[in-house]
Every structure is written in C-alpha cells, then in structure tokens.
Amino acid sequence: MTRCQADESIQRKEIDGFGFPLGVYPVEPMQPLAGYTADFEPADADEEQPGDWESWPDRYVYDIVVPVTRVATLWDQLFALMPGRVFPILDFIGHDAFREVDPYMAYEPVGKERLTDAVRRFRPFFFEDGLVGFGAVSDEPFFYAFLDEHKIITIRVEPDLKPKVEAILKAFDLEPVAEPAGADSAAHEHRGVLLAPKDRPDLLTAEEIVEQLRERWRLVLNIDPDSNVDDDGEALGITFWRCLARCSSEKSPEDRYAEILLTASSLRAAEDASLALAHEKLGDPGEWSDVVIVGADRLDPEAAAGSLGAAGSRSRLTPKHLEAESALNFRWLEPMPQA
C-alpha cells in the first residue's frame, strides 16, 4: 500500500518544550503558548458560503494551538464529532506562480471514512508537512473543522455542540487564553518534509498524495475557471501553463502521464487544450479509456523557459508567445511526474 514518510534527518524546532511541526517553524525569537480562543459568530444569511448551502448559522469558533505531538490526537477526537457525510477541504501550497495556495473543495458530500482512511495513511503529510492544510464541513448539523498549514485547528459549530467541543479541549488540559501562539505568531518558514526516493515507489510525493485526494475526496480547485487573476485579483491575460494529464486504460496496469506546456487565458482553456492534445497524441481512443488533467500551474516566463529546456525543446520563448493561446511542447513522463 502506498503511503508517505517524513524525512527523519530534519531536526524539530522546540522552544521551552513546545514542539513545532517539521514543516513549519518560527525563525525569530517567540514564546509559544498552547490554548484556545472561543468567539461567537452570528449567522451570515446574506453571504454565499462554500458547498451546497447559502449561509452558515449562528456558531462558535475556536482557534486551537497545541504542540505538534498532540495535534493529531486532538484532531481525531474533534473530527469524531462530525456526522457521517462531509464536504472535504484541502489547501496546498503548490507551484502556481501567481497563487500562493491551491484551494480545493468538494461540492458533494463523501463518507467521513474517506478522510479518516487518508489521514491514517498519510499522517506525516497532514500533521508535519508545512505545505498542506485540510479539513471538512457539514451542514446537518453545521460543523467546520480545519487544520491549517501551521497545524492550528479551527472549529466552527452550532451552539448545541459547544459543550462537546469544550469537553474535549478540557480533556487535553487546554484553557482559554487571550492569544494562543503557534508558528504563525512570529516570522516563520514553510517546507515540504516528505521523502520519496526513486527506489521506494510505495512512498508518495506531496503532489502524488494531492492527486489521490482530489479523486478520493471529489475535490475541485475552488477558483473561477474562466478568469486568470493573481492573488490580488489583478487580471493577467494570457500566461504560460504547465499541465499534467493522466491517461488510464483497462488494458494497462499502470497509468501514463503527459506534460503539456502551453499558453492560455484561463484554467478552463488550459485544461481543454491539454485534453485535446493528449487525446490527439494517444491516437486510438479504445486503448486509453480515460484522460484526466491532474495538475495545471501557471508559470512565469523564467520558469516556463526552464520547463521548456528540461523537456528537451530548443525553442526560445519571447513576449510574442503571450499574444495568443498555443501549445508549446508535449512529452510523456515515465513513470510518474516529479515536482
């Protein structure tokens, strides 16, 4: 069974016995403080929320900080309070040049055992890696649980669930404090911590785990697929893209992956062009029954030139390439794409 493993050579940052995750840690003096805050948030009936509901009801919100040695166990206890079907959430600090975080969201519920199984298999990724945050939300009853990339837990629950949440926090000897302090309370750094040597195909990279989660949790990238803006909302027009296509077949035990470099004016345009090119290169549609775009990242001109060179192309990029949408290069990757 595929799984993941953290790099044991990474030394954990500790301050006064408070251990930080291997993948996110302060880089300036600070005093960590375990505990939580609890605040009331009124219903926001006029605001559109993710998922299949239009608003969130009255709720209490908890921001919880604990040492990394306790965060996984606390998460398991809090997540156990959620109902049987939930909408998964995933944030990943990926490779897009114009977006810091890739926000994924499920728009149809899945059984919560899908999250439990993934957390069990990929525990170092979820609780140690500084590139990922994950969680879920339910609507009956309303319950929001999220562990961010700093490994700080945020819980939002309807008022009648407040006693159950606080009973768990009390069992962990956690008390309300004015301002709990974790890694995000000071200047800090994020890093990936997974080991995936080529001679260990059972160990997955972060990107491979995200690919599996997107399929298993029914996640979609929660952005406007028909626009092309940066984190500040500024329109970018046509940009360079690197897309990964996975080609599956009932006749083959292994999938094939293709890298497509192109220019496009939106996520939808990039994915549609990549799918069309992959189908064209595959030829006989009966042999490869399913083609899926599993990654689509925008590149700045320098990164695009580097990717083109790594693909073996001698073409030189110029500003004219950004005047119209076009395919720049296609190549098969064997056996799996690497970041």
C-alpha positions in Angstrom: 0.0 0.0 0.0 1.3 3.5 -0.9 2.0 5.8 2.0 4.3 8.6 2.9 7.3 9.2 5.2 8.8 12.3 6.7 12.5 13.0 6.4 13.9 11.8 9.8 17.0 13.9 9.3 15.1 17.1 9.8 15.6 18.4 13.3 12.4 19.5 15.1 12.3 23.1 16.4 11.4 23.3 20.1 11.0 26.2 22.4 10.5 25.6 26.1 9.3 22.0 25.4 6.8 23.2 22.8 7.5 21.2 19.6 6.7 22.7 16.2 5.8 20.7 13.0 8.8 19.7 10.9 7.5 21.7 8.0 6.6 25.0 9.7 8.6 26.7 12.4 9.5 30.2 13.7 12.7 31.8 12.6 12.7 34.6 15.2 12.5 34.5 19.0 9.0 33.9 20.3 7.2 32.4 23.2 4.7 29.6 22.2 1.5 29.3 24.1 -0.9 26.4 24.0 -4.6 27.1 24.4 -7.6 28.3 22.5 -9.9 31.3 21.9 -13.7 31.0 21.7 -15.9 33.6 20.0 -19.5 33.8 18.8 -20.2 34.4 15.1 -23.8 35.4 14.1 -25.4 33.8 11.1 -24.3 35.3 7.8 -27.6 34.7 5.8 -26.7 37.2 3.1 -23.3 35.8 2.3 -22.6 32.9 0.0 -20.6 30.0 1.6 -18.8 27.1 0.0 -20.7 23.9 -0.6 -24.4 23.3 -1.1 -25.7 25.8 1.4 -26.3 29.5 1.1 -25.3 30.6 4.6 -23.7 29.5 7.9 -25.9 29.6 11.0 -25.0 31.1 14.4 -21.9 29.3 15.6 -19.0 29.3 18.0 -15.5 29.5 16.5 -12.4 28.0 18.3 -8.8 28.6 17.3 -6.7 25.9 19.0 -2.9 25.7 19.4 -1.2 22.7 20.8 2.3 21.2 20.4 2.7 19.1 17.3 3.0 15.9 19.4 -0.7 16.4 20.5 -2.3 17.8 17.4 -3.1 14.6 15.6 -4.8 13.0 18.6 -6.8 16.2 19.2 -7.8 16.3 15.6 -9.0 12.7 15.7 -11.2 13.4 18.8 -12.7 16.6 17.3 -13.3 15.1 13.9 -15.2 12.2 15.5 -17.9 14.7 16.4 -18.7 15.3 12.8 -21.6 13.5 11.1 -21.2 10.6 8.7 -21.1 12.6 5.4 -18.9 15.7 5.0 -17.6 18.1 2.4 -13.7 17.8 2.4 -11.5 20.8 2.1 -7.8 20.9 1.1 -5.3 23.8 0.9 -1.9 23.1 -0.8 1.0 25.4 -1.3 1.7 24.3 -4.8 3.7 25.5 -7.8 1.5 28.2 -9.4 3.5 31.3 -9.9 0.6 33.7 -9.3 -1.3 31.9 -6.4 0.1 31.2 -3.0 -2.3 28.4 -2.1 -4.3 26.0 -4.2 -7.8 25.8 -2.5 -9.7 22.6 -3.2 -13.3 22.0 -2.1 -15.8 19.2 -2.5 -19.2 20.2 -3.7 -20.8 16.9 -3.0 -20.5 15.1 0.3 -18.5 11.9 0.9 -18.4 9.4 3.7 -16.2 10.7 6.5 -14.3 7.4 6.5 -12.6 8.6 3.3 -10.9 11.4 5.3 -10.2 9.0 8.2 -8.5 6.5 5.9 -6.4 9.1 4.2 -5.3 10.7 7.5 -4.3 7.2 8.7 -2.2 6.5 5.5 -0.7 10.0 5.1 -0.3 11.1 8.7 3.2 12.7 8.3 1.9 14.7 5.3 -1.2 16.1 7.1 0.4 16.8 10.6 4.1 17.5 9.8 4.3 19.0 6.3 4.2 22.8 6.0 2.6 22.9 2.6 -0.8 21.4 3.4 -4.0 22.2 5.4 -7.1 20.1 5.4 -10.5 19.7 6.9 -14.2 19.3 6.3 -17.6 21.0 6.7 -21.0 19.5 7.2 -24.4 21.1 7.1 -26.7 19.0 9.3 -25.5 19.7 11.9 -23.3 22.6 10.8 -19.7 21.7 11.7 -16.5 23.1 10.3 -13.1 21.6 11.2 -9.9 22.7 9.6 -6.2 22.1 10.3 -4.2 24.8 8.5 -0.7 24.6 7.1 0.6 25.9 10.5 -1.1 22.9 12.2 -3.5 25.2 14.1 -7.0 23.8 14.4 -10.1 26.0 13.7 -13.5 24.6 14.7 -16.9 26.2 14.0 -20.0 24.6 15.5 -23.6 25.3 16.2 -24.3 26.4 19.8 -25.6 23.0 21.0 -22.3 21.3 20.1 -20.3 23.8 22.2 -20.3 21.7 25.4 -18.9 18.6 23.5 -16.1 20.6 21.9 -15.1 22.2 25.2 -15.2 18.9 27.0 -12.6 17.5 24.5 -10.4 20.6 25.0 -10.6 20.2 28.7 -9.6 16.6 28.5 -6.5 17.8 26.7 -5.8 20.3 29.6 -6.4 23.2 27.2 -7.6 26.5 28.7 -9.0 29.7 27.0 -6.2 32.3 26.6 -6.2 35.8 25.2 -3.9 34.9 22.3 -2.5 31.4 21.8 0.8 31.4 20.0 1.9 28.9 17.4 4.2 29.0 14.4 2.2 31.8 12.7 2.6 34.2 15.7 6.2 35.0 14.5 8.2 35.2 11.3 8.2 31.6 10.1 9.1 29.3 7.2 7.2 26.5 5.4 8.7 23.5 3.8 7.8 20.1 2.5 9.1 17.2 4.6 8.3 14.0 2.6 10.9 11.5 1.4 10.2 9.8 -1.9 13.4 8.2 -3.3 13.1 6.5 -6.7 13.8 3.1 -5.2 10.8 3.4 -2.9 7.7 3.5 -5.2 5.5 2.9 -2.1 6.4 6.4 -0.8 4.5 9.2 -2.4 5.4 12.8 -3.0 3.1 15.6 -1.8 1.9 16.1 -5.4 1.0 12.4 -5.7 -0.9 12.5 -2.5 -2.9 15.6 -3.6 -3.7 13.8 -6.8 -5.1 10.8 -4.9 -7.1 13.1 -2.6 -8.6 15.0 -5.4 -10.1 11.8 -6.8 -10.9 10.1 -3.5 -12.4 13.2 -1.9 -14.1 14.6 -5.1 -12.2 17.8 -4.9 -12.2 20.6 -7.4 -10.0 23.7 -7.5 -12.1 26.4 -5.9 -11.3 29.2 -8.3 -13.1 30.8 -11.3 -12.1 28.6 -14.2 -12.9 31.2 -16.8 -10.7 34.0 -15.4 -7.0 34.4 -15.0 -6.1 36.6 -12.0 -3.4 36.7 -9.3 -3.9 36.7 -5.5 -4.7 40.4 -5.6 -7.4 40.0 -8.2 -5.3 41.6 -11.0 -6.1 40.3 -14.5 -3.1 38.5 -16.0 -4.4 37.9 -19.6 -2.6 35.0 -21.3 0.1 33.2 -19.2 2.3 30.2 -19.5 0.9 26.9 -18.1 2.3 23.5 -17.2 -0.4 20.9 -17.2 -0.2 17.2 -16.3 -2.5 14.7 -17.9 -3.1 11.2 -16.5 -4.1 8.5 -19.1 -5.6 5.3 -17.8 -6.6 2.1 -19.5 -8.2 -1.2 -18.5 -5.6 -2.9 -20.7 -2.6 -1.5 -18.8 -1.9 -1.8 -15.0 0.0 1.5 -14.9 -1.2 5.0 -15.9 0.7 7.1 -18.4 1.4 10.8 -17.6 2.0 13.6 -20.1 3.4 17.1 -19.5 1.9 19.8 -21.7 3.4 23.3 -21.8 1.2 25.9 -23.4 -0.2 29.5 -23.2 -3.8 30.1 -22.2 -6.1 32.8 -20.8 -7.8 30.7 -18.1 -7.7 27.4 -16.2 -10.6 26.0 -18.4 -8.8 27.0 -21.6 -5.5 25.4 -20.4 -7.2 22.2 -19.4 -9.4 21.9 -22.5 -6.3 22.4 -24.8 -4.3 19.9 -22.8 -7.0 17.3 -23.0 -7.4 17.8 -26.7 -3.7 17.5 -27.3 -3.4 14.4 -25.1 -6.2 12.6 -27.0 -4.5 13.6 -30.3 -1.2 12.1 -29.1 -2.8 8.9 -27.8 -4.4 8.1 -31.1 -6.6 5.0 -30.6 -9.2 6.1 -28.0 -10.1 2.4 -27.3 -6.6 1.8 -25.8 -6.6 4.6 -23.3 -10.2 5.0 -21.9 -9.8 7.9 -19.5 -7.7 11.1 -19.7 -7.8 13.5 -16.7 -5.9 16.7 -16.1 -4.4 16.3 -12.6 -2.4 19.4 -12.4 -2.4 22.9 -14.0 0.0 25.5 -12.8 0.8 28.9 -14.3 4.5 29.7 -14.9 6.3 33.0 -15.0 8.5 33.4 -18.2 11.7 32.3 -16.5 10.1 29.1 -15.1 8.4 28.5 -18.5 11.8 28.7 -20.3 13.3 26.3 -17.7 10.5 23.8 -18.1 10.8 24.0 -21.9 14.5 23.4 -21.6 14.0 20.5 -19.2 11.6 19.0 -21.8 14.4 19.0 -24.4 13.0 21.7 -26.5 15.3 24.2 -28.2 12.6 26.7 -28.8 13.1 30.1 -27.3 10.3 32.0 -25.6 9.6 35.6 -26.5 6.9 38.1 -25.4 5.0 37.2 -28.7 4.2 33.8 -27.2 1.8 35.6 -24.8 -0.1 37.3 -27.5 -2.1 34.2 -28.4 -3.0 30.8 -26.9 -0.9 28.0 -28.3 0.7 24.7 -27.4 4.5 24.9 -26.8 5.5 21.3 -26.0 4.1 17.8 -25.3 6.1 14.9 -23.7 5.4 11.7 -22.0 6.7 11.3 -18.4 7.8 7.9 -17.1 6.9 6.5 -14.8 5.4 9.4 -12.7 5.7 13.2 -12.8 8.1 14.7 -10.3 8.0 18.2 -8.9 
